[in-house]
Amino acid sequence: MSFGQRFTITPLHLITAVSAIANDGILMQPRIVKEIVNSDTGVVTSIPTVQVRQVISKETSETMRDLMESVVTDGTGGYAKVAGYSVGGKTGTSEPSPGKEEEGYTASYVAISPTSNAKVAVLVTLYDPKGDSFQGGQVAGPVVSQILSEVLPYLGLASEEQEAAESSSSLITLTDVRNRTLGEAKKILSNAGFNVHTTSENDELLVTNQVPKPGVSLEEDALICLYTEENEASVSVTVPNLKGMTASQARNSLKSKNLNISIEGSRKSN
């Protein structure tokens, strides 16, 4: 069973299964037609989505997406890379069944993107490919890359470089609210677009310290911690290791720990 290639399934079976991984483990009934438009009346009949069941846990689906991304970044699926976008993939190379050698190899590649919040699943299958290679990663991977490089921008999904540029252009300078009452400080920071955290409920107390410090530039919705004379004890959080992560993965990892992030520069592909 670990070999896998003797199991015969349709491409629709395969893309449906992989889409469940991209969809937090929820299996959806395949939908070939999204809507029907009556050309005479203009009436639109939508075909609803149908959720079948939870086939794997959300945690398992997240692990699988990370593994699929490593196939593209560090494994045999590097030909499916798309500059500026995270891609998770799996290569497939099947030899013909015994007695049907004339059918040749089947090379396939299945991918999802972006991996942290997948919007697209792609399956490319090439039957009896000709040339120097019949490996799925080498012959089907580049086709997946070409498809995603056109589909992702078409769907309006910003690349990591665009997200970083938009983030840096919309940074807000943090005001100094020390020595103001807690109520006044919370109002100032909330109006500026920040989220405020404090351990005190007495809005009449004076703010003695704020983290981050005044003058830094932060994204909208960044978290600002305020301390008063009632409670000046700061809480420390260990910053996770972000090495090797995409911009979106790093942002999600830090925000899950209530840490702020600002990204500079961009990733260039070779």
N, C-alpha and C positions, 0 to 999 in steps of 0.2 A: 504493500500500500504506500510505503514511503516513496517508491519510485514514481508512482502516480500516472505515468503516461498511457497505461493500458485502459484507464477509465475514460469512456467516451461520453462527453457532454457537449451540448450545443454552446456556441458563443454566448447566447442569451443566458444560459445557465451560469456561465463563468462570470460575465459582467454583473449579473444580479448578485452573486455571492460576494464579489469584491466590493460592490457598492454598499453592501451591509457593513463591511469594515469601515468604509468612509463615512457611514451614517451612524456612528456610535453604536454599532452592533444591531441596528434595527433592520430587519429584512423587509423590503418593499416589494409589492407585486409589480412586475414589469409593466410599463405603460408605453406602448408604441406611439399612440396618438395623444397629444396634449390637449388639443381642442379642434372643433370643427366649425368653420365659418360658412354660413349660408351666403353665397355670392349675390343672391337676389335680394334678401332682406337685411343682410348684415348681422343677423342673429348669431351669437357665438355660443356654442355648446361646449362647456369644459368637461374634460374627462378627469374625475377626481383621483387623487392618489390613494392607494390602499396599503395600510400597514399590516403586514402579516403577523410578525411576532419578533421578540428580542431573541436573537440566535446566539449572540455572545455578549458579554458584559461591556459596558462603556470602557472600563479599564483595560480589558483585553484588546478592544478595538484601537485604543490609543497606543498600546504596545505594538500592535501589528502595523500601524501607520508609521511609527518610528523605525521599525525594522524595514518596511518598504522604502522609506526614505534613505536608509543606509545602503540599500541595494543600488540606489542611483548615485549617492555621494561616494561610496567606498567599495561597491561590489561590481557585479558583472553588468549592471544596467545603466552605466554612465552615459550611453549614447542617447538617453531620453532626457537629458538635462535641458532645462529652459532657463536662459539668463533672467535673473530677477524673480524667479518663482520656485517654490519648493515643490518637488515632485517625488512621489513614492511609486515604486514599480516592482514588477516581478517578471523575469524572463521565463520563456518556455520553449523547450526544444524536444520534439517527440519524433522518434523513429517510426517507420511504417510498421504496421502489424505483420506478423509472420504470414508469408504467402502473398502479401500485397506490397512487395518491395517496390513495384513500379509506381506506387503512389508517392514515394519520396518522403522526405522529412516535412514536419509541420513546425514552423517557427512562429512564435507568438510573443507578445509583450502586452501586459496590462498595467495601467497607471492611473493614479489619482492625483489631483492637484487643486488647490494648495493642500499640503498634507495636514496642516493644523486645523483647517476649516474647509474641507474638500467641497468643491462645487462641480467638478468634472471627473468622470471616469471614462477611460478610453481603452479599448481592446483592439489591437491590430493582429490579425492572423494571416500568415502567408503560407500557402500550401505548395509544397515542392519547389522551394526557392532555388533559383539558378545562380551560379557565381562561385566565388571563392569560399563563401561561408553559408551555413544553414542554421547558425546559432540565432536564437530568438533575440538576444540582446544586441547582436551585431547587425541583423538585417531588418528587424521590426522596430527596434529601439529608435533609430533615426526618424522613422515615419511618425512614431508617437510624439517625438520632440517637435516635428514640423506641425503636427495637428495642434498640439497644445500652445505653441508659440503664436498661432493665429486665433485659436478659440478663446484663450484666457483674456487677451486684450479686447476681443470682440464682445465678451460678456461684461466688460467694464471693470474687471478685477485688476487693481493696481499692483504693479510690481513692487518688490521690496525697496528698490531705489526710489520709486515714486512715493511710497509710504514714508520713507525717511525724509525726502524733500518736503513733503507736505507737513510732516511733523516738525521739522526744524523751522519752517516758515510760519508756524502758528504757535510758537513757544510764548509763554507768558512769564513776565518777570515777577518774582515773588516779592510782595510788599512786606515791609517790616511792621509787624503788629504787636511787638513786644511793648509792654507798659500800657497797653490798651485793655479795656475790660474784655473778658472772654466773649460776651455777647456781641460786642462791637467787632472784635477780631473775626469771629465766625461769619458775621454778615459781610465784612470786607472781602474775605477770602472766597466765600460762596459766590458773591457777585462777580468775582474775577474768574470764576470757572473751576475752582479747586474743590476737592473733597476735604473735609475737616474731621480730624479725630482728636478727642480729648477724653481724659478719664474723669473730668469734673463736670457736674451739672449746674454749678453755681455760676451764672453768667456775670455776676458782679465782681468776681475775682479778677485780678490783674494777670495778664499773660507774662510769665517770666522768661520763657524760652520757646523757640519754634524750630522744628526740623522738617525740611531742610532750612538752612540759614537764609536770611533775606538777601535778595539780589540775584539769586540763581534763576535760570530760565527753565521752565517746566512745561510739559504738555498740559492741555486742558484735562480736567478730571484727576490730575495728580493728587496724591495724598499728602496733606500737611498735618503734622502732629503738634498740638499746642499743649504747653505745660504751665501750670499755675503754681502759686506759692503753696497751694494745698497738696499738690502732687508734682514734684519736680523730677521724679525718677523716670529716666528714659529707658525704653525697651530696646534691646539689641536683637537684630535678626542676621543670621548668617546668609551672605549672598551666595546663591548657587553658582556652580561652575557653568558658564555659558559658552565655553570653547566648543566650536564645532556646530553650534546651533545656528539656524537661520534667524533673520531679524524677527520674524513673527513668533518663532518658538521662544526666543530670548524674552520678548515682550510679555508673552503669556506666562513664562516661568517666573519673572520678577513680579508681575502684577498679582500672581497667586499668593505671594508673600507680602503684599502691600508695599512693594518697593517701586520707586519711580525709575523711569528709563528715558534716556535721550540718545538717539543714534546719530552718529556723524559719519560721513563718507558713504561709499556704495561698494557693492561687490561686482567685480568685473569677471566675465568668463573668458577663458583662453580660446 
